[in-house]
Amino acid sequence: MTLIDALNTNGRFQLGETSERLVLATRAENRAASVALVRQARHSLLIIIRELDGPLYANAPFVDVVSTLARRSRHTSTRILVMESEAIMHQGHLLIELSQRLSSSIQIRKLGEEGRDFNQACLVADSTGVLHRPQSDLYAGTLDFNAPGQAQILTARFEELWEHSAPDPELRRLHV
């Protein structure tokens, strides 16, 4: 069984329970990992990324699980920090369109100057599951469904960057 098959199999990895650091190397593995983490999230999702990589975050399976999380409860929260927004706005992006429809649950902000040197990509689900790529432009990274220590460190960095970020008017505008 491949890693992708294992991630797509419900029950094999449990958010908040399965403590196993998995090594990711490809775009397909990252895509399956992000969907698997968000599918199990019940409360919160944090993402930091230089660009909202279309193959990872603009595909229907990922947008569907984010939509399900956002609609689960009025208390759920999805916050995304992105450095570059211009290119994704002109391409059309399913996740941005979803955030425009569910703006009370999904917020996307542009990183401020304090985040210009941050070149990692991370996704933290329910303050415990972590997908982390040390270099945002590479697909090499790790996935752990139960890494509260690492999640706490990444969440603290996220909060710091969030405080110095701002809503991007381009991301709020509906392009018809």
BELCORJO-V883419 format. One record per residue. N is the residue number from 1. SS is DSSP state (helix for helix, strand for strand, loop for the rest). Layout:
N;SS
N;SS
This chain:
1;loop
2;loop
3;helix
4;helix
5;helix
6;helix
7;helix
8;helix
9;loop
10;loop
11;loop
12;loop
13;loop
14;loop
15;loop
16;loop
17;loop
18;loop
19;loop
20;loop
21;loop
22;strand
23;strand
24;strand
25;loop
26;loop
27;helix
28;helix
29;helix
30;helix
31;helix
32;helix
33;helix
34;helix
35;helix
36;helix
37;helix
38;helix
39;helix
40;helix
41;loop
42;loop
43;loop
44;strand
45;strand
46;strand
47;strand
48;strand
49;strand
50;strand
51;strand
52;loop
53;loop
54;helix
55;helix
56;helix
57;helix
58;loop
59;loop
60;helix
61;helix
62;helix
63;helix
64;helix
65;helix
66;helix
67;helix
68;helix
69;helix
70;helix
71;helix
72;helix
73;loop
74;loop
75;loop
76;loop
77;strand
78;strand
79;strand
80;strand
81;strand
82;strand
83;strand
84;strand
85;loop
86;helix
87;helix
88;helix
89;helix
90;helix
91;helix
92;loop
93;loop
94;helix
95;helix
96;helix
97;helix
98;helix
99;helix
100;helix
101;helix
102;loop
103;loop
104;loop
105;loop
106;strand
107;strand
108;strand
109;strand
110;strand
111;loop
112;loop
113;helix
114;helix
115;helix
116;loop
117;loop
118;loop
119;loop
120;loop
121;strand
122;strand
123;strand
124;strand
125;strand
126;loop
127;loop
128;loop
129;strand
130;strand
131;strand
132;strand
133;strand
134;loop
135;loop
136;loop
137;loop
138;loop
139;loop
140;loop
141;strand
142;strand
143;strand
144;strand
145;loop
146;loop
147;loop
148;helix
149;helix
150;helix
151;helix
152;helix
153;helix
154;helix
155;helix
156;helix
157;helix
158;helix
159;helix
160;helix
161;helix
162;helix
163;helix
164;loop
165;loop
166;strand
167;strand
168;loop
169;helix
170;helix
171;helix
172;helix
173;loop
174;loop
175;loop
176;loop
